[in-house]
Amino acid sequence: MRSKPSSVRALCLLVLSATALRAQVPDPAAAAPPGLPLLPGVVHDAAIPTVEQVLGRRPGAEITEHQEVEKYLQALAAAAPERLRLVEYGRSWQGRRLWYAVVASPANLRRLPEIQRGMQRLADPRGLADAEAEALVRDLPAVGWLANCVHGDEPSGADAALAVLHHLLAATGDPLAQQVQAQCVVIVDPLQNPDGRDRFVQTTRAARGAFPDATPLGAEHSQPWPGGRSNHALFDMNRDWFALTQPETQARVRSFLDWWPLVYVDLHEMGGNSTYFFPPPAAPVHGEVTAGQRDWLLRYGRNNARWFDRFGFEYFTREAFDSFYPGYGEGWPLFHGSIGMTYEMASSRGLVYRRRDDSLLHYEDCVRRHFVSSLATLEALANGRTEALRAFLQFRRAGLARGEQGPVRDYVFPDRGDRGRLARLANLLLAQGIEVQRAAEELRATGAPLGGGEAKEARFPAGSYVVPMAQPASGLAHVLLHPHFDMDPAYLAEQRRREARRLGTEFYDVTAWSLPLLFGVEAWTTSSPLAGRRTVLRAGEAGASVPPLRAEPPQVGYVVPWGHNGAAALLAGLLRHGVKVRSIDRKFTLGGVEFPAGSFVVRAQGQPAGLHALLRELAAAHAVPVHTADSSWVDDGPDLGSGHSHVPKVPAVAMAWDRPVSPNSAGWARFLLERRYGVPVTPLRTHDLARAELDRFTVLILPAGSGYGRALGKDGAAAIVGFVERGGVLVTLGTATKWLTDPDVKLLASELEPRQKPKDAGKPEAGRPEAAEEGRKEKPGEGEPAKPPEGRPAEPPAAQEPFDYQKAITPDKEPPPEVPGAILRVSIDPDHWLGFGYQGTANVVHDSSHVFTPVKLDRGTNVAIYAVREQLVLAGFVWEETLRQLPQKAWLVHQPHGRGHVVGFAEDPNVRAVCDGLELLLLNAVLLTAGR
């Protein structure tokens, strides 16, 4: 054999040396036994393809993308069509298909429509005889639903779901798999949020090198903005169940109502240093969760614990994750009678994660634990099939009885005010399986305004909406409509103790969500039967009853009253089509009709062709009354050509995008403006604001976010200040408003107040001996008491004020306590254009520690301030310190600056895009401010 040239030999030695050195580098992934069976000792049918055969790797060896999940689902469906049916139930914003797989015995799979009808009969047991009910309980399988990856960066549930499906189909001789298929219909949704998941997968894979990196702050684990948690629209879909703003949630709820599962498990991930959570949930548990449901939560938890003990897995219960808010994936099903549960696995946020104790958490560990908890849940359901069916039937029958036995017989929404908003609320309730009726004539009953007021004989006009409590879904309906629900006193006492010691409270989410309050609509409760004919509405059938625009165009023009959300959408549509509009800044009367301030006039002359047809189309689409005027004579108030008016500009809206912006805040605002009001939004990266052509925009929105000063820097801040000075409108939401008060920015003459100490803090209590001695202290510079005159006895020394320990340990300056999402009342200035459309008050969500001082009269206008203490709280929990400090502080402030305007919201008005009653405030800023 010829020897190689020396240069080649040296190169080979170098390569061999490098290979040897690389082999010595510890591979973090090697710590996990590769190919460890998810469930040891089970033989699988080779006819059912494995994940490794289809995707080229074992379960958990990689984080699957949506198209890979889809590929494996289709392979399973092709291999076992007699036991698995694949259903496409919707599409994501980006067009990815949403799937669930139905697994059952061949006999049950053939009769799926019959099973669905049977579950729907149990869900609405009106007229269901006991014998028929018992026959259904004997015959029906138990429907169970496993839902995974609603947060895209909590990925292991999806891979566990694929393993669960394979096990149920392929495990030969496994009694559990056979029992589950015989007793249950199992629905597996492997991937609820495909857009967010693929965003996460792409970023973590892009940051990966030759080896998976376990460093917690390594790029594989640290996601770029906005992260993968939210969907494409940047919504947290685990808070969207009753808001139903997102197409993924809407499709999921429709599917839920097709099946009425007895158990619904939402599988999540949490911080990597934790273990595993399953129910029973933490306090507070909502009072509408029945004793029977709590028993089932305990039953499922105990079975999970038995399985986890078998495998030596650590877990915890009754901590952190509560069951109070109805917008969770576990809460909403609970209030419908299912057993909704959250499971949380410590997250590797990649393939491997180093914990604080230096142990390694592998993605395969996450997949395996979710796999085991899923099987444990299905086992408990299969073992309790008939009990679970009877419990569900009992819950739904109790819903029917609520209207006869409870203090509220009906919720009534009178047909007046913003009828478009009323129709949206009615359709929202209908979409989630709640019965809504429409009055065919005037209704009469003994009733009281929602949330307070004396009961009296009340009349409601034809067209009013009624939500009866004598319906199977009254549990969920009551939870969504009632203003306030108390929490367990012991739980609240513990939170007060923790707050007093600055230990951090345990509130997990908002404590108030009443839809009538958030929508800002009139609502009543009745305590006697309603008299008057009503019709039952079908899903999507609610509509605003507004008179159609007349056939012939008017001589002068059109007048649109301000105060309806649809009027803002109509105005935006007109401006987008180049129509000239004039908004009148004071109320006026024309043709015997009173119009509130903000109402706008569209002249018939000098407009684009087809104006009448356009107005008719927009008025019908947005349920807005449009009045025609054949004379411009005003009976009262300013004339249509008065100087007390404003010509709105075509909105050109830019929005800060990227860190430090809250993705949810940005998503809510953009969704509302674009999807509901037709106002396009241009997202601008925060690091590009310094060089962006901001003068091309009329409005710049800074969504909530902390750290604008650092992100923008001096150049970015100067660019924004210059934009305002030259005539731009700057709108800040929530925490972004704090940046306006920065001394280096000075765009808002307000400041965040620190926590106020009680007035008597540190002072002796009246009646105590030391109180009488208050003020008997030495003057400055006096070290010794004065000597008494000759012949007089010396007085005893003055008693010293006792050491006040509580005062000594209280921080000198700290923010007020954070309010956990209460609904509060604000008072609105009716004379300012930002307050147009409101009758003096509005209901807001306060979900922070913010207390902004009001601006002085010579600097700006406090358009909305928190109400006085006696009228402040409408629903939810509020600290005593907040009740003392927050009343009459600023919630919405306008301050002119140069030729432009600054509009600052103390809190985000767009929370979860379900605060319909506040949307006009944002639209007033966007549509009615520029150019003033």
Salt bridges, closest charged atoms under 4 A:
GLU62 OE1 - ARG205 NE 3.84
GLU62 OE2 - ARG208 NH1 2.69
GLU65 OE1 - ARG205 NH1 3.49
GLU68 OE2 - ARG57 NH2 2.99
GLU68 OE1 - ARG205 NH2 3.40
GLU70 OE2 - ARG97 NE 2.99
GLU82 OE2 - ARG83 NE 3.35
GLU88 OE2 - ARG91 NE 2.58
GLU114 OE2 - ARG111 NH1 3.17
ASP124 OD1 - ARG126 NE 2.86
ASP130 OD1 - ARG397 NH2 3.33
GLU132 OE2 - ARG121 NE 3.87
GLU134 OE2 - ARG390 NH2 2.49
ASP139 OD2 - ARG111 NH1 2.97
GLU154 OE2 - HIS151 ND1 3.17
GLU154 OE2 - ARG229 NH1 3.40
GLU154 OE1 - HIS268 ND1 3.12
ASP159 OD2 - ARG197 NH2 3.09
ASP174 OD2 - HIS167 NE2 2.71
ASP189 OD2 - ARG252 NE 3.79
ASP195 OD1 - ARG96 NH1 2.72
ASP198 OD2 - ARG96 NE 3.15
ASP236 OD1 - HIS151 NE2 2.69
ASP236 OD2 - ARG229 NH2 3.07
ASP236 OD2 - ARG239 NH1 3.76
ASP266 OD2 - HIS268 NE2 2.97
GLU269 OE1 - ARG349 NH1 3.57
GLU288 OE1 - ARG402 NH2 2.66
ASP358 OD1 - ARG354 NE 3.80
GLU364 OE2 - ARG58 NE 2.62
GLU379 OE1 - ARG306 NH2 2.51
GLU387 OE2 - ARG299 NH2 3.00
GLU404 OE1 - ARG409 NH2 3.44
ASP415 OD1 - ARG419 NE 3.21
ASP418 OD2 - ARG421 NE 3.25
GLU435 OE1 - ARG126 NH1 2.84
GLU441 OE1 - ARG533 NE 3.46
GLU442 OE1 - ARG459 NH1 2.81
ASP486 OD1 - HIS484 NE2 2.91
GLU494 OE2 - ARG497 NH2 2.86
GLU494 OE2 - ARG498 NH1 3.98
GLU499 OE2 - ARG755 NH2 2.75
GLU506 OE2 - ARG498 NH1 3.97
ASP509 OD2 - ARG239 NE 2.64
ASP509 OD1 - ARG912 NH1 2.94
GLU522 OE1 - ARG416 NE 2.81
GLU541 OE2 - ARG538 NH2 3.17
GLU552 OE2 - ARG550 NE 3.59
ASP585 OD2 - ARG932 NH1 2.82
ASP630 OD1 - ARG550 NH2 2.89
ASP658 OD2 - ARG685 NH1 3.30
GLU674 OE1 - ARG670 NE 3.44
ASP688 OD1 - HIS687 NE2 3.77
ASP688 OD1 - ARG691 NH2 2.95
GLU693 OE1 - ARG696 NE 3.43
ASP695 OD2 - ARG726 NE 2.83
GLU725 OE2 - HIS897 NE2 3.38
GLU753 OE2 - LYS889 NZ 2.99
GLU770 OE2 - ARG768 NH2 1.97
GLU773 OE1 - ARG776 NH1 2.70
GLU774 OE2 - LYS777 NZ 3.97
GLU801 OE1 - LYS777 NZ 3.52
GLU814 OE2 - ARG502 NH2 2.54
GLU814 OE2 - ARG755 NE 3.49
GLU880 OE2 - ARG869 NH2 2.84
GLU881 OE2 - ARG755 NH1 3.84
GLU907 OE2 - HIS846 ND1 3.58
GLU907 OE2 - HIS850 ND1 3.64
ASP916 OD2 - ARG424 NE 2.58
ASP916 OD1 - ARG676 NH1 3.66
GLU919 OE2 - ARG676 NH1 2.75
